[in-house]
């Protein structure tokens, strides 16, 4: 969206910039097909990282990715602009650290900063349209350990975090300290 190619993205001619371990990011067309593809690639990448496709974590993260990308397509679409998805897994705490469990974070950026997501109270009945739509954030709020919105120069990023089971079955790249400090 800003003309730069983030790590892990495809450059012209199919070349790729290296992405840090535990990071997947890509631009997708702002369409239902793009949202569906993003969700499927999240599941595939999680499986490559050792999260079984039939696990609760994979199902939960697929649902979160599906809701965030569907919202970007429905509410953040600007003709000619794509949405960006970033999936990261935070390594578990190292010796002596007091961090919470392994966390997967999904960030979806779109070009419409003025259209911010709003968690609605569905207990209060509204119009038929309101009753059929607007439940995505209710699901995100219920499944994610936390979520929020970050403003960008152009648009916004809606993100959520999901605590993954820390059963010691993670591949080496997840459990070692990569030395990256992204300020979160």
C-alpha positions in Angstrom: 0.0 0.0 0.0 3.0 2.3 0.5 4.9 1.0 -2.5 7.4 -1.0 -0.4 7.7 -4.8 -0.5 7.6 -6.2 3.0 9.7 -9.2 4.0 8.1 -12.4 2.6 6.3 -10.6 -0.2 6.8 -11.4 -3.9 8.8 -9.0 -6.0 8.4 -8.7 -9.7 9.6 -11.8 -11.5 8.7 -14.1 -8.7 11.8 -13.3 -6.4 11.0 -13.1 -2.7 12.5 -11.1 0.1 13.3 -13.2 3.1 10.8 -13.2 5.9 11.8 -13.8 9.5 10.9 -17.3 10.8 7.3 -17.4 12.0 6.2 -14.6 9.7 4.0 -14.8 6.7 2.7 -11.7 4.8 1.2 -11.0 1.5 -1.0 -8.6 -0.4 -4.4 -9.9 -1.7 -7.0 -8.5 -4.1 -9.7 -6.8 -2.2 -12.4 -9.3 -3.2 -14.2 -12.3 -1.8 -11.7 -14.5 -3.6 -8.8 -12.7 -2.1 -10.3 -13.1 1.4 -10.9 -16.8 0.9 -7.3 -17.3 -0.5 -5.8 -15.4 2.5 -7.7 -17.6 5.0 -6.6 -20.8 3.2 -3.0 -19.7 3.1 -3.1 -18.9 6.8 -4.2 -22.5 7.5 -1.5 -23.8 5.1 1.3 -21.8 6.7 0.2 -22.8 10.2 0.4 -26.4 9.1 3.9 -25.8 7.8 4.8 -24.3 11.2 3.5 -27.4 13.0 -0.1 -26.4 13.9 -2.2 -29.3 12.7 -5.0 -28.4 10.2 -7.6 -30.2 12.3 -6.6 -28.5 15.6 -8.7 -26.0 17.5 -5.9 -23.5 17.0 -6.0 -23.9 13.2 -9.8 -23.7 13.1 -9.8 -20.6 15.4 -7.1 -18.8 13.5 -8.8 -19.6 10.2 -12.0 -18.1 11.5 -10.2 -15.0 12.7 -8.4 -14.6 9.4 -11.6 -15.1 7.5 -13.5 -12.5 9.5 -10.7 -9.9 9.4 -10.2 -10.3 5.6 -13.9 -10.3 4.9 -14.2 -7.1 6.9 -11.3 -5.6 4.9 -13.1 -6.5 1.6 -16.6 -5.4 2.8 -15.7 -2.2 4.7 -12.1 -1.3 3.7 -12.3 -1.7 -0.1 -10.9 1.1 -2.2 -11.0 0.5 -6.0 -7.5 -0.4 -7.2 -6.1 -1.1 -3.7 -5.3 -4.4 -2.1 -5.5 -5.5 1.5 -2.4 -6.8 3.3 -2.3 -9.8 5.7 0.5 -10.5 8.1 0.6 -13.6 10.3 3.2 -13.9 13.0 3.9 -16.4 15.8 5.6 -15.0 18.9 8.1 -17.4 20.4 7.4 -18.7 23.9 9.1 -17.0 26.8 12.8 -17.7 27.2 14.5 -18.7 30.5 13.7 -16.1 33.1 11.2 -14.2 30.9 7.7 -13.7 32.2 5.8 -13.7 28.9 2.5 -15.3 28.3 2.0 -18.4 26.0 3.0 -18.6 22.4 0.8 -16.1 20.5 -0.2 -16.0 16.8 -1.0 -12.5 15.6 -3.0 -11.7 12.5 -3.0 -8.2 11.1 -5.1 -7.1 8.1 -4.5 -3.7 6.6 -6.8 -1.9 4.2 -7.0 1.6 2.6 -10.1 3.0 4.4 -9.0 4.6 7.6 -12.3 6.4 8.1 -14.2 3.1 8.3 -13.3 1.8 11.7 -14.6 -1.5 13.0 -17.3 -1.2 15.7 -18.2 -3.9 18.2 -22.0 -3.8 18.3 -24.3 -5.0 21.0 -26.4 -7.6 19.3 -28.6 -8.0 22.4 -30.3 -4.8 21.4 -32.4 -5.6 18.3 -31.9 -3.4 15.3 -33.0 -3.6 11.7 -33.1 -6.9 9.8 -29.8 -5.8 8.0 -28.1 -5.1 11.4 -29.2 -8.5 12.7 -27.7 -10.3 9.6 -24.5 -8.4 9.5 -21.9 -7.0 11.9 -21.3 -10.2 13.9 -17.7 -10.6 12.7 -16.2 -8.5 15.5 -18.3 -10.4 18.1 -16.6 -13.6 16.9 -13.2 -11.9 16.9 -13.8 -10.5 20.4 -14.9 -14.0 21.6 -12.0 -16.0 20.0 -9.0 -13.6 20.3 -7.1 -13.0 23.5 -7.0 -9.4 22.4 -7.7 -7.3 19.3 -7.5 -3.7 18.2 -7.1 -1.1 15.4 -4.0 0.8 14.5 -4.0 3.8 12.2 -1.7 4.0 9.2 -0.7 6.8 7.0 -3.2 5.4 4.5 -5.9 3.3 6.0 -5.9 1.1 9.1 -4.7 -2.2 10.4 -7.1 -4.4 12.4 -5.3 -7.0 14.4 -5.9 -9.8 16.8 -3.9 -12.2 18.9 -4.6 -15.8 19.6 -2.9 -17.8 22.4 -1.6 -21.1 21.1 -1.2 -24.2 23.2 2.3 -24.4 24.7 2.7 -28.1 24.7 6.3 -28.1 23.6 5.5 -29.4 20.1 6.7 -26.3 18.3 9.5 -26.4 15.7 12.9 -25.0 16.6 12.3 -21.6 14.9 9.4 -20.8 17.1 11.2 -21.6 20.4 14.5 -19.8 19.7 14.9 -16.1 20.2 15.2 -14.5 16.8 16.5 -11.2 18.3 13.8 -9.3 16.5 12.1 -6.5 18.5 9.1 -5.2 16.6 8.1 -2.8 19.4 5.0 -4.8 20.5 
